[in-house]
Structure formats: C-alpha cells, structure tokens
Amino acid sequence: MKHAHKFLSPAVLPVYFFAATILLGGVLLHLPISLNETHLTWLDAMFTSVSATCVTGLVVVDTGTVFSVFGQTVIAVLIQIGGLGVMTYTSLVFYMWRRRVSLTDRIAVGQSLQGDPSFKLGRFLVQLFLVCFGIEAMGAVAMYVFSLGELDWFSAFFHSVSAFCNAGFSLYPDSLMRFSGNLPLNLLFMTLIFLGGIGFYVLVELPGFFGAALRGRPLRGALSWQGSLVIRTSLWLILIGWVVFFFLEQRQDGMATALLQSLFQSVTARTAGFNTMDIGIMTDTSLFIMILLMIIGGSPGSCAGGIKTTALRVLLGFAVSQIKGRDQVVVEGYGVDASTVNKAMTLVIFAFVLIMGSVFILTVTEGANQPHQLVRGKFMELFFEASSAFGTVGLSTGLTPHLSTPGKFIIMFLMFVGRLGPIVFLTMLQAWQTRERFKRAEKSMLIG
C-alpha cells in the first residue's frame, strides 16, 4: 500500500495524464482520416503527438501537407491540452460538473500553476479558462485580418493556439519566413508568445496592472513580486537576444526587416519555435546564444519549458551573494529561502546532466562519433536539437526529419521531460526517498 500510494502521488499524476494523451493522439494521427493520402509510420505519428502535447514544434513530417484538416485539428487539440495542462482541464471538468475535486488534484494543480496549494481552485480555473481562450480567440481574429488574406480562418485559429501555447507548429514548411516583413502579424505573434510564456498566475494579474495604468493609479503593488520579476527577466532576455542576433545576423533585406527578424527570433527562441529567419544558415555564435535562451525557457506555470526565468534569477542572486559575502540570496529586494535555492541548483544540475547525456547518446546514434573532419558541425546541430527538445522550443537546424529511430526516441524523451518540467520528476523522485535521521561527520576539501 505504501508503494502504491507513491505511484499515485500528486507529482506522478501529470505524468500519467500526459502519457495517456500522447498515446491517444498518436493513435488518432495514424488513422487514414488524419492523413492526406499518404502513409505515416507509428513512430512518426507518436513523435508528432509527443511534440504537439509537449508544445515543442519539432516535426519529422510537414504538418501542412501530410496531415488533413482532421489531423491538423487533432494536433491543435493536443497543443491546447499540452499548453494549459491535462491536470488543469481535468480539474476544470470536475468543477464545471459541480463535482468535488480531490485534495490530491487540488495540490497538484496548485503546485503547477500557482506555486500555492491553498488557492481557490474553482475561481482560478474559470478565470484561467476565460483569459486564455479569450486571448486565443482575439489572436485568431487579428491574425486573419493582419495576414491580408494569406491565412484562412482555420489557419488563423491553428496558428493562434500554436503561438499562445508556445508550440511552434506551423502549417507552412518554412514556418513564418514568408511573413518576415509583415510588422502587425509579427507583433501579434510575439505578443501571443510572450503572454503564453510568462505563466498563468502572471496572466491573471495583468488586467489589474493595465487597469491601474489606464486609471492613472500607482503601479507599485499592481503586480506581485514574482510577477514583476518574471516580466523584467523576460524583457531583459528578449533585449539581449535582439541585440546579439541583429549584429551577428546581418541580412540584405534592409534595416527595418533585420530589426524585426532579430526581435522575433529573440522572442521565439526561449519558448515558441517559430522562425522568420533560416536557422540552418545562422552563425554558430547565434546558435550558441539561442541554445542558452532555449535552456532558460519561459516562466513557471506557463506553456514554456526550460529551467525557467525564476531559476535563472535565483542562480544569479546566489552568485552575487557569494561574491558579496552574503549569507542570504537576495532577488529584487527580497531574500530567497534555502529550499528554493536548493531546488534551483538541483534543477539546473539535472538539466545539464540530462542534456549532456542526451547529446552524448545522439553523437553515437546519429553517426557523430567519427573523426571531426568528417562530421564537422554535427555536434552543434545535435546540441541545438537536444536543447530545443528539452526547452520545448521546436527550433531546428533541419536535423529532425533525418534522425535515426533511436535518435527520435531520445528527442521524444527530452520533450516529455521538458514539458512536464524536470522539477516534476525531481519531486517524484523525492517521494521515493527516505530521509536520513542522522548526520555524518563533516570534512572540508580543496575547491578550485
């Protein structure tokens, strides 16, 4: 009974729900009704289902030509479920049917969305439902208008859901490169991506923030400490990426287009996976910066993956505290408790080991374990692919369709872990741990 309880702990339930959703999605995508008179292997169907449910956007086949409208609808539904979370939908259904949501579900949803197990589930979920679907609906209407007839209504809704859920799926083989000069459409995509990547708890705070701004009231206190931290960190990362990409990726399309493309790529690199620039011909320096942005990812409780912006700020705060000789980690004027610091450190170490281990295996499965002269540049491609999968970003240098069968399984595993969040797996492991009731004798050792 003790072990059975661990298998049903709040941390494990999302894993089961996501796995079941992926399996069902793969079966539906393999059906003839989902395809345009073509054949799709079970592996590619499951890969697409994992990528959609984990809102990543890595594809082994072209979404717009291989899949029928039914298949594309299945993908959009998987993106929506993965973006807002299976646990969120399950609890919302229970609430709308006036059923009692169990304490286990309440804690699980509270931890994944708010970081607070004591919040009022019903009111929050209704608010979340209205805000998210309202944003997607308005985004679809605006997308249809701004595309100047290039997007029909179905495509507009598909891309709006994909953008807000940070999925990166596009019905075009070149992603959004054909719209690289369309300023209103680019700004719309960036807005949807940003809103989907800052976290649900920040989203529900934004109406109050903008309301205070419109009424001329003081903005101090309109956002919570964590909400303010998330938005500031996100904007700084966007600015840094924008500047780097602009100066490293000069194009012949003019200053205005270059600025727009660089900004778009900076916004999408951490979360979404759309691109208006050809990733395959970007410089290694740009790809390296993009890898860092993808690993950082979005914010907790959002549609994005990665280690999250909050973990980055805690690590930076820890580094500053060590330099200044502080005993306490300080972020935005507040001290961070030791438990949070330990989680951030563990998360980063876990992510580093996971990505490096996956890259090592990929070098073997994808034939990069040969003399450097024969596989020049392959390591960067594999590192980029693994980081994109872990961060559930979906950007690729073009390697995804050419992965071997073992390589596809490695990328699928990275997407699955990256979407649920390594912290979920760490929490699940902690549920199996037995805390020692004694301490061993301590010794110091030389470091550095």
Secondary structure, 3 states (H helix, E strand, C coil): CHHHHHHCCCCCHHHHHHHHHHHHHHHHHHCHHHECCCCCCHHHHHHHHHHHHCCCCCCCCCHHHHECHHHHHHHHHHHHHHHHCHHHHHHHHHHHCCCCCCHHHHHHHHHHHHCCCCCCHHHHHHHHHHHHHHHHHHHHHHHHHHCCCCCCHHHHHHHHHHHHCCCCCCCCCCCCHHHCCCHHHHHHHHHHHHHHHCCHHHHCCHHHHHHHHHCCCCCCCCCCHHHHHHHHHHHHHHHHHHHHHHHHCCCCCCHHHHHHHHHHHHHHHCCCCCCCCCHHHCCHHHHHHHHHHHHHCCCCCCCCCCCCHHHHHHHHHHHHHHHHCCCCEEECCEEECHHHHHHHHHHHHHHHHHHHHHHHHHHHHCCCCCCCCCCCCHHHHHHHHHHHHHCCCCCCCCCHHHCCHHHHHHHHHHHHHHHHCHHHHHHHHHHHCCCCCCCCCCCCCCCC
